[in-house]
Structure formats: structure tokens, C-alpha cells
Amino acid sequence: MSEKKPFVLRIAPEKLEALEKWAADEFRSTNGQIEYIIDQALRNSGRWKSKSETIKKEGS
């Protein structure tokens, strides 16, 4: 498992409340939801490739 680097996130209370509700709706922790959103944004922008995508590309 990769190590995770902690950092402070400053966010408006209203946004945090909406994020917490969204996370609960999807059965994730707030931190897990933030990571999920970041992962999706990175993949959609082409700035991050998952290991499975890398393997598919090499195997093609």
C-alpha cells in the first residue's frame, strides 16, 4: 500500500457540509470522497492513469 501524505485543506463550512453529505450518501468517509473526486478529475483531464489503464496500453 502506498503511503499517504497528510495536508491541511481550508474549505468553506457550507462546502464541507455538502461534501460530508455526499460522502455519506455514497458510503464513503469525507476523506475518501475527496480522494475519489480528485482521482476522477485527474483521470478525466488525462493527468493520471490507473495501473489497469497502463497495463491495458502495454498489452495492446
C-alpha positions as CSV (number, residue, x, y, z in Angstrom):
1,M,0.0,0.0,0.0
2,S,1.3,3.4,-0.9
3,E,1.9,6.0,1.8
4,K,-0.3,9.0,2.1
5,K,0.9,12.5,2.7
6,P,-1.3,14.5,5.1
7,F,-2.1,18.1,4.4
8,V,-4.4,20.8,5.6
9,L,-7.4,21.7,3.5
10,R,-9.2,25.0,4.0
11,I,-12.8,24.9,2.9
12,A,-15.9,26.9,3.5
13,P,-18.2,25.3,6.1
14,E,-21.1,25.1,3.6
15,K,-19.0,23.2,1.1
16,L,-17.7,20.8,3.8
17,E,-21.2,20.1,4.9
18,A,-22.3,19.4,1.3
19,L,-19.2,17.2,0.8
20,E,-19.9,15.3,4.1
21,K,-23.5,14.6,3.0
22,W,-22.3,13.4,-0.5
23,A,-19.8,11.1,1.1
24,A,-22.4,9.6,3.5
25,D,-24.8,9.1,0.5
26,E,-22.1,7.1,-1.2
27,F,-21.0,5.2,2.0
28,R,-17.5,6.8,2.0
29,S,-15.6,8.8,4.6
30,T,-15.2,12.5,3.8
31,N,-11.5,11.9,3.1
32,G,-12.4,9.0,0.8
33,Q,-14.9,11.2,-1.1
34,I,-12.3,13.9,-1.6
35,E,-9.8,11.3,-2.9
36,Y,-12.4,9.9,-5.2
37,I,-13.3,13.3,-6.6
38,I,-9.6,14.1,-7.1
39,D,-8.9,10.7,-8.8
40,Q,-11.8,11.2,-11.2
41,A,-10.8,14.8,-12.1
42,L,-7.2,13.7,-12.7
43,R,-8.2,10.8,-14.9
44,N,-10.8,12.9,-16.8
45,S,-8.1,15.5,-17.5
46,G,-5.6,12.9,-18.7
47,R,-3.2,13.8,-15.9
48,W,-3.4,10.4,-14.1
49,K,-3.5,6.9,-15.5
50,S,-4.5,4.0,-13.2
51,K,-2.3,0.8,-13.1
52,S,-5.0,-1.1,-15.1
53,E,-5.0,1.5,-17.9
54,T,-1.2,1.3,-18.1
55,I,-1.3,-2.5,-18.3
56,K,-4.0,-2.4,-21.0
57,K,-1.9,0.1,-23.0
58,E,1.2,-2.1,-22.8
59,G,-0.7,-5.3,-23.6
60,S,-2.4,-3.8,-26.7
